């Protein structure tokens, strides 16, 4: 029988801590949320590998290092509302749920959203709700949000999404830049988002977040 608890500890000790993720609440969340429960069943044995886990359709569960460093960059506080865009089967939302007051886990695929809701409930994450909707449109009726996280790379972020941030809120995303992307944190200040570099990481571009290209003859 696979000892997932040991693998989880090894993941934190070899992938998370060495990446300068030091905040106790993040370490505690990653030690206690069973990553293997939030990946496709046929990929459970690879749940703790230092790699993204393919969900199909250009979507992934981000690798542990990237996920942990994004959480640290987001700096989620216990009284904050989080929108998790492209939550997949709910792993990132489960982690955020242990850090913040409430989480909206947004998924475009209806079946995946339903599965995420069930898995979050089974894991006892009772402050995270899975919602089905278009990822690029966010979930305005549940906002505004203190933090927005995007679970995959982007080339462009629609204003419809950033407009759901509270003043002083943060949005964290991986920007695709050739072979190597960069994670940036956007701070909403007086209605404008100011971006700052956080660290380098790459991931597939989420469908719908591709760059807007002008039509030419």
N, C-alpha and C positions, 0 to 999 in steps of 0.2 A: 504494500500500500504506500502511495506517495506521501511523503512527509511535507505537506505544503507549508506548515508553520515554520519548519526549519528553513525551507526555501525563502520564505518571506523575511526571516531574520537575515539570511545571507544577502538577499536583495538590498536590504537597508544598509548592511555593513559594507557591501562591496560596490554598490551603485549609487546610493543616496548620500550617505555621510561623506564619502570621498569627493563628492561634487559640491562641497561647501554648503549643503543644506543642513542647517543647525537648529532651526526652530523646533522646540520640543513637540508642539501640537502636530506638526507635519510628520515628524518621525513617528510619533505615537499613532497617528492615523494610518500610516503606511505599514506599521507593524500589526495593526488590528483589523484592517479591511482585507478580506480574503480576495485578492486579485483573481484567483483561479475561478471564482464564482461569477465573475463579470466578463468572461471571455467565452467564445464559442466552445462547446463541449469538446470538440475534436482538437482544440488548441490548448486545453488545460495544462498539459505537460510543458508547454512553452510559456506559461503565464509569467514566469519570473526571469525569463531570458532578457538580456540587455538589448532588446529590439522591440519595434512596434509589432503589434499583433493585428493581422489583417481581418477586417470585418466584411470585406467585399465592397464593390462599388466605389473604390477610391477612398474608403474610410478605414481608420485604424484605431486601436487603443494605443495611445502614446507610450513609449518606453518609460520605465520607472524613473530614470534620471531626468528626462525632459518633464515628466509630470510633476515630480517633486520640485524642480527648480521653477516651474511655472506657478505652482502654489506659493512658493516663497516670494516670487515676484509680485503675485497678486496681493499678498499680505492680508488675507481674509481675517477679519475680527469677529468675535463671538456674537456681536449684535448686528451683523451685516447680511444683506440679501444678495444671493448669487444667482446669475443666469449662466448655466453651463450649456453652451451651444455645440451641438453634435455630441451629445453625452454617450452615444453608443449604447452599451448594455448597462451603463450606470456606474462604472468604477470611479471615474473622476468626480461624479456627483456624490458618491458615497464618501470620498475623501473630503470634499468641500463641506458636506453635511456635518462632519465631525469638527469642522473649523468655524463655520458660520451659523447664523440663526436659522436660515431657510435657503433652500436651493430649488430652482426650477431646472429640471433636466430636459432640455429641448431636443427632440428627435423628429426627423422628417418622416421616416418610415413608421407606419402605424403599428406594425407587428413588433418592431424593435422598441418603440416607445412603451408598448404594453409589457414586453419582456423586462425592460429596465425598471418599470414600476413594480413588477412582481419581485425582481431580485433585490431592489432596494428595501422593500417591505420585509422580505425574508431575512435580510441582513440587519434588520432592526433600525434602519436609517429612517426614522419617522418624520424628519424635517425636510425631506427631499421628495418633490412631486414630479413625476414624469409627464411631460406634455408633448402632444404631437403637433407639429407645425413646421412651416417653411423656415429653414435655418437662417436665411439671409434677412428674414423679417423679424426675427426675435420673438419675444412673447410680451408685448407691450402691456397687455391687460393685467399682468402680474407684477409689473415694474412700478416705478423705476428701480434700478439696481445699484448697489454699492460696487459690485464686481461683476464683470462679464468675462468668461473664459471661453476660448474657441479651441475645440479639440481636433486640431489639424492645421495645415498650412493655408494661408490666404495670399492672394495677390491684390485683392481689393476688399475693403469692408464697407458695406452700404451705410449711408447715413441713418437709415431706418434702425440699424442696430445700435450705433453709438448714441443716438438720440434717447435711448432708454437708460442711459447712465445718469445717476444723480450727480449734481455738482460736487466735485471732489472725489467722484468714483473712478475706478480703474478698469481698463479692458486689457486683457493679455492675449496675445496672438503670435503665432509663428508666421513670419513673412517669408515667402519663397523667394530666394535670390540665387538663381542658378543651382549649382550642386549643393551649396550650403546656405541654409536659411538663418534668420535671426529672430529671436524672441524679443518683442518690444512690449513695453507697458505704456498704454495711453491714459493720460490723466485728464479728466473733464474739468476744465477751468473756464468759468464764465461762458459756457456754451460752445467751447472749442476744445478739441482733443490735442494734447501736446504729447508727442511720442518720445520715449527714451529707450535706448538699447539696454537689454538685460543680459542675454547670453546667446551663443550660437546653437542652433538645433535645426533639424530638418524633418519634414513629414510630407505626405502627399497633399496636394491642394484639394480642399473640400469642394465637391461639385457645387457651383453657384457662387464661389468666391474667387473665380478667375478674374484677371484684369479686364477692364472694359476696353475694348479695342475699337477705334474709330473706323467706320466703313469708308473705304476709298475705292474709286473706280480704277 
